Amino acid sequence: MVSYMVTKKVTVTIPEDLLDEIRAETAERGLSAYVAEALRFKRDRDRLRELADWLQEEHGPLTEEERTAAFEGLEELDAEHERRRAAGTHGAGEAA
């Protein structure tokens, strides 16, 4: 079964130098795909921040050891994403 994502055209204002850099880097997949991915990433980070804030309210602030472990975990995830992106193996349905 083929599913189609509903899209909507919008207008945004982006600094020209940033737009030039993004267009140079996204020639194959296109600007719209890049922007959609960036917005999803930002939305996910915002949700993660909300969760972290809620957890701190419920359980108190993180210790320095917990904070360090969390950042190390995020760095490992980011590195794995970069490896997959560079290798071209971040396909649909694959765990990121």
Secondary structure, 3 states (H helix, E strand, C coil): CCCCCCCCCCCCCCCHHHHHHHHHHCCCCCHHHHHHHHHHHHHHHHHHHHHHHHHHHHHCCCCHHHHHHHHHHHHHHHHHHHHHHHHCCCCCCCCC
